[in-house]
């Protein structure tokens, strides 16, 4: 009895174990299914909230079709070949050690053969489908392709064939190749397992059925190879064999006919393999395969190499000239630089002083407020509370203030989180939910003490400000929380802190309509799983009508709404009809444009800002050879609403995606005028175009081949080892260009491996202008090139007048920060302007944020420093004496004798101090320091005396060199 009970217990335990396994598998399956459902359904809810559900459902359908189609193809074909191999197994297997070993495997596999086969085929189908589903954009673009209206010069096919059709054909061919290869491998394994293939034993090592089966599979593979050779012919338009990208002389005259011949040979070889169905033996297929391999080596490899070495190399320019011209023409067209206007400039600088002064009067304001420097200044002066934050790089826009359009530096006061020590889930997610306020300042003028001259400022946003902001709340921004729960009945969210003595706050309840309702248990459950936060499910603070806001950054929202776009790294805010909106530039790109030079998007757009700032996103290192700013997108900072506007009406890639996702991109005519006024030429496109123009401004094939006149983007003189970024500024381009002042994006070029300046490039960035997008290049004379940015920066630091001024301003624990070095066409030459900022090197009470100290200006060989650009320019252009360091003296740009003597004494003392410091002579440093202080006092007294002689002193007239800290130059410097 006991024995039976024990046996029963073991059977019960074994049964329970067998039951538990499928239960655990089922639970795991349900968990995975729930997580997948959560991800898909919450994404669908998000897309519905922004009105782009068609984008998501279209993408899902495309992925599902590709997943199912490729997965079924792989599973069915491989499975069919496995079944055929099994049916063709020999009835008799000779006894051998090999077969005895295999018999053990067969005895294990045979009882579970169907289950094992179905499981492996299912896994293979899933892996294949997952891989191919990611190529949904290739498939949809092919189905909706739009002609470019341009044919390549070799095959005379429309460019759309290479951009849309060729990648899809390669995708299909790759899937079929993989299917045939895996079918062959699976058939070999089955034939070997069941004795159709043998390594040991007497007689043939392959049974006739196995030989025929495998011959057919190899024949199909070789047939596909014939198709691949034929397609390879068109891929030559992307060849890198020659001097430039595109089919070269060797490609056209050697490789192209070789690919054609190889396709024919491969076709014949496939026939030889198929013939093995009718005749026994492997001689004919073996001969065919050997012929194919030898032909591939000789025709595809050796023959082109011989042509390249013995025909092209000895006379490369003559052989490649036509192909270089193709590359130049197609590269310029692909990057949109074909219409760039290049003119000679700078050969006859203006010397007449009156004409220079007249031109200076019409120069207008020059932006001296550097958005890449004054981020900490905005934060210090306008953060108001420590839980707000400004970006480390601000943006430049244009606003009409008091009837005049002016360059404006703008930023949003975004939320950085609940105050330290007051963190909780409710505060983090339901109280501190948004930023507040649009802050802007004049770009070309400063307030007292070198502070920004704010146009809009403070909290709350008052109705009397010159830029009216009626909806200042920032619920969607670059630094918004991961998610917030807002808008619930009775919910109070911090809007802005007031100025009451008890440090109170004003609250609000979100009613912008953005986000997804989260007041139901089902939605709470889904989002609790999505964000892995149980508080979303358990918290009783979430009331009726509550909504959850997530995926809130402008780039993220636009990317999800238009996944086919590449987005600019620097979205910028604008006030449109009282609301704050983010403007995001969208690009259509391709890497398949024929004959066009490949460019790394990441490398081409790198500069000081992308490498040293966090608020500008770096582009991925995608290799492209076509780029258009085809879409302007906006994101409402309050509601989160996304709008896509067609910008390039001729772009075939944009037209293709507008067919794929109809009604998601609005026509250009729908852009409101108030919004249009804030569009600008995008920086990342400009950076790519300037990188292309370093070589492709040369349009003569001979000069291009020899590298004559190639340029390079200069190093940023203020940050070593980084490229100088482009700058937005309003300027007038000289004749023969239109002379009206225009908001422009500008850059300069150096000659390759030469620090001088080769060219100045500007693109009109005013979207209301008929010249918008027009690239204009001023090319300097090669025999008299002006100094480049690095040389100009060095001249500022070494000029005998400016050096003493800057040295004095770097005392007392103050360091200096160089702003953007602007280059401006002026007087038949170039005017250089650089704002120099000062910043305390220590604690918060020592001015820990940059303030404008001086503006440095250079024209020709004359250099000046003053408190304002107007004063510095006046010193450079006025009088025959040396330019004044400060805006005082006689009032006509000349120094008084007393000032000249004081500056001379100051400079000598500075030099003595530096020499003593270099030698480690501390007594000498102390003596020189006393002389510096006496010279400063003498200079201050001389300036005040000169100022009393003027009826209306200049703003800088009473300022001594040490009164306002001033920046140091390329590297931040402080007193030792």
Secondary structure, DSSP 8 states (H G I E B T S, - for coil): -HHHHHHHHHHHHHHHHHHHHHHHHHHHHHHHHHHHHHHHHHHHHHHHHHT-HHHHHHHHHHHHHHHHHHHHHHHHHHHHHHHHHHHT--S-----HHHHHHHHHHHHHGGGHHHHHHHHHHHHHHHHHHHHHTTHHHHHHHHT----S-B-TTT--BHHIIIIIHHHHHHHHHHHHHHHHHHHHHHHHHHHHTTSB-SSSSS-SB-HHHHHHHHHHHHHHHHHHHHHHHHHHHHGGG--SSSSSS--HHIIIIIHHHHHHHHHHHHHHHHHHHGGGTS--SHHHHHHHHHHHHHHHIIIIIHHHHHIIIIIGGGHHHHHHHHHHHHHHHHHHHTT-TT-EEEEE-SS----HHHHHHHHHTS-----S-TTTTHHHHHHHH--STTEE--SS-EEEEEEETTEEEEEEEEE-EE--S-TT---HHIIIIIS--EE-EEEEEEEEE-GGG-EEEEE-SSS--TTSSS--SB-EESSSTT--SEEEE--TT--EEEEE---TT--EEEE---S--SEE--SHHHHHHHHHHTT-THHHH-TT--TT-EEEES-SHHHHHHHHTTT-EE-S--EEEEETTEEEEEEEEEEEES--TT---EEHHHHT-SHHHHH-SSS------EESEEEEEEEEEEETTT--EEEEE--TT-HHHHHHHHHTTTSEE-GGGS-HHHHTT----HHHHHHHHHHHHHHT---HHHHHHTTT-EEE-B-TTSTTSB---EEEEEE--TTS--SEEEEEEEEEEETT-SBEEEEEEEE--TTSTTTT-EEEEEE-TTS--B-HHHHHHHHHH-HHHHHHHHHHT-SSEEEEEEEEEEEEETTEEEEEEEEEEEESS-GGGT-S-EEEEEEEEETTEEEEESSHHHHHHHHHSSSS---SSS-TTSSS---HHHHHHHHHHHHHHHHHHHHHHHT-HHHHHHHHHHHHHHHHHHHHHHHHHHHT-SS--TTTT--TTTS----SSS-B---
